[in-house]
Amino acid sequence: MKNLVWVVVGIFGAACLGGIALNRGETINAFWFIAAAAGIYAVAYRLYAGWIVATVLSADPTRATPALRLNDGRDYVPTHRWITFGHHFAAIAGAGPLVGPVLAAQFGYLPGTLWLLVGSVLGGCVQDMVILWGSTRRDGRTLGQMARDELGPVAGAAALVGTLLIMVLIVAVLGLVVVNAMKHSPWGTFTVAMTIPIAILVGIYMRVLRPGRVLEGSLIGLVLLLAATVGGGWVAESPTLAPLFDYDGPALALAVIGYGFVAAILPVWLLLAPRDYISTFIKLGAILLLAFAVIILRPDMHMPAVTRFVDGTGPVVAGHIYPFLFITIACGAVSGFHALISSGTTPKLIASEADLRLVGYGSMVMESFVGIMALIAACVLDPGVYFAINSAPGVVGATPEQAVATISSWGFPVTVETMTALAKEMGETTLMHRTGGAPSLAVGMAHIFAGAFGQGLIALWYHFAIMFEALFILTAVDAGTRVGRFMLQDLLGNIYRPLGNTGSYVSTVICSALFVGAWGYFLYVGVIDPNGGINILWPLFGISNQMLAAIALAIATTILVKQGKLRFAWVTGLPMAFLAVTTTVAAWQKLFSADPRVGFIAGADTMAAKLEAGTLSAAQAAAAPQLIFNQRLDAGLTVFFILVLWVTIIEMVRISLRHTQGKSVPPLSEAPYVAMDQLTPRMAGED
C-alpha cells in the first residue's frame, strides 16, 4: 500500500510536468508548476535520496558524528535535525535561486522549469548530501582539505586557490543584484538600510539585555522589519527624507562594499547571526506565502514556453540556450557554493547520519522550489514589461521611447505609458533598465500577492519583496565575506604565519580588507558597465560556480571508488561529467566568441576600437579603460577556472584507475568508527 501511494505521487508529478512540457497554443496555469514540483520532489526525496543514503553511502545511525565526538560547545555542537536544516538552508539560500531563474525566463518558462527540477534532484541535491556525508565522515573537513587528502597536494592546492577566487566572484555578483534593486529607490534603500540596525538591536537584545529570550527577540525583529517596509513608503513620499535615500549605482556600490567590510570584522553575534536568524523566517514565510497565493489565484503564465532568444540573441543574458541556460540558473539547480557549506559549518552540527537526507538533500529541494517560485513570478508578467525592466540601455536604447520600440519589434508589445503607470503603482519613479532580476521578480511577486490578498497594497507588496530579496542576498554577502576572509587567512598563513591567526584582530582587519577590496572591484566595474554589468558578471559567476560543483562531485566520486563502490560512481560521476562539459563549452564561448556581448575578448576589443575611434560618449569613454581591463581579466580567470576543473578531474581519473588496478593511492581519510551509544551529549535546541 505504501508503494502504491508513491507510484500515484510519481504519476501525478509526471502528468503535471508532461502537461507543462506539451502545452502549446494556449496559456497555462501557474498552479501546475507547483503541483509538478511537489510530485517530483516527493518521489525523488523518498525513493532516490533514500536509496543513495541506504545503499550508496551506507549511512549508519549508530556511528557517532564529529559533532558528538568533538563536541566543544563552539564549532562542534550536536544539534536537532530541524534546527540544522534551518541553518543549512539559511546558509545556502542566496541570490542564485531568486535571480538565476528570472534571468533565464528570457528563454521561456519550459527550459528553466525542466532544468530546475531535473538538475536539482539528480545533481544539486545529490552533491549537497554526498559532500555533507563525506565531510561528516572526516571530522567536518572543508572541501579543499578533502581534495588534498583524497586527491593529493596538486588537486588540493588548485581547489583551494580556485575556491577563493570563485568566492570573490560570488560575493561581487550578489552585491550587484542588491545595488540594482535599490538604485534610485528611496523606499527600497530605506527598508534595506534599516535591516542593519534592526539586526544589531536584536543581537544585543538576545545576548545582553535578555539572554536566552529567543522568541522575544524574534518577534521584535519581525515587527521592526515590517515597520521598516511600511515606513519606507512614508520616506519615499517625503520631499525632505526621500533625497537622503536616493542614490545612483556607484554610490550604492560603495555603501555595500563598506557594509561587507564592517560585517566581516564585527562579532558574529552582533550582526551576522541575528540577521541570518531573522531572514530565515522572512525567506521561508515569503516563499510559502507566494506558493499559497499562486494556489488560490492560479495566475496564467504570459511568457511563452520557448522564446525566440534560444538562438543566443537574448537581451538579458547573451548566448545560446546551451550552455547558457544552465550557467544562468546556476544555484537553483546545482551550486558549488553549497559544497562549501556542506563541508563547512553544517557537518559540525549533524547529530546523526540519519539526518543527512533531510539536511543535505531536503535543503536543496527547498532551494530548487524557491527557484520555481521565482520563475513563476517572472513569467506571469507581460513579456514586454519583463524585457523593459531587465534589458540594459546599451542593448535596447537609453530612452524609454527607444527601449519600448526595440522590445515591441521583438513581438512583445509594451508602451512608455504602461511602464510609467507600473512604476507609479509600485511606488517607484521608474522601472526601466532595472537589470539584475530582482526588480522584475519583486514586480511579479507584488502582482501575485496583490491579486490574492488585495490590490490596494501593491506598492507595499513590491517593497516587501525587495526587502525579502535583499535579506536573501545580504545574508550571503556578509556570510560569504566572512568565509572568504577565513579562506584568505588560511592561504596567507602559509606565507606569513601571523596572518593565519583567525583570533588576531589585526589579521582579521587586513584579510577582510583584502577580500572585500577584491570583490568590491568587480562589483564597482559591473555597476558602471553600460550593458548592465550582469551580462558580464553573471555568466562568469555561473561558470565558476558550476565548475566548483563539478570539482565537488569529482571529489565525491573519488571517495566512492576508493571505498570499493565503483558500481555506484555514476551517481556523482554523471552529473559531474555533464557539468564539466557544459561549463567548459560555456567558458570556451566566453573566451572565443566573436559576438562582443558573449565573448570577453571580443567585448574588450570592440570597446577598445570604439574608444580609439572616439564614438563613445564622455561617460562611456571615462569608464571604458576599466571595462576593457575587466573583460580581459575575466578571460584570464576563465582560463584559470578551466585548468583547476580539469586538473581535479584528471587527478580523479588517475587515482580511480590506480585504485582499481591495486596500485597505491592516498588512503581514505575517513575517521575511525565510534559507536553512538558511547556518547550521550545533549543536542542544541533540546530541552
Salt bridges, closest charged atoms under 4 A:
ASP72 OD2 - ARG74 NH2 3.73
ASP75 OD2 - ARG74 NE 3.51
ASP128 OD2 - HIS338 ND1 2.90
ASP139 OD1 - ARG69 NH2 2.54
ASP149 OD2 - ARG141 NE 3.28
GLU150 OE2 - ARG138 NE 2.93
GLU150 OE1 - LYS562 NZ 2.75
GLU216 OE2 - ARG210 NH2 2.83
ASP246 OD1 - HIS184 ND1 2.92
GLU353 OE2 - ARG63 NE 3.93
GLU353 OE2 - ARG137 NE 2.63
ASP355 OD1 - ARG81 NE 3.12
GLU367 OE2 - HIS338 NE2 3.25
GLU428 OE1 - ARG434 NH1 3.68
GLU428 OE2 - HIS463 NE2 2.61
ASP478 OD2 - ARG275 NE 3.35
ASP605 OD1 - ARG632 NH2 3.13
GLU651 OE1 - ARG654 NH2 3.09
GLU670 OE2 - ARG63 NH2 3.37
GLU670 OE1 - ARG137 NH1 3.42
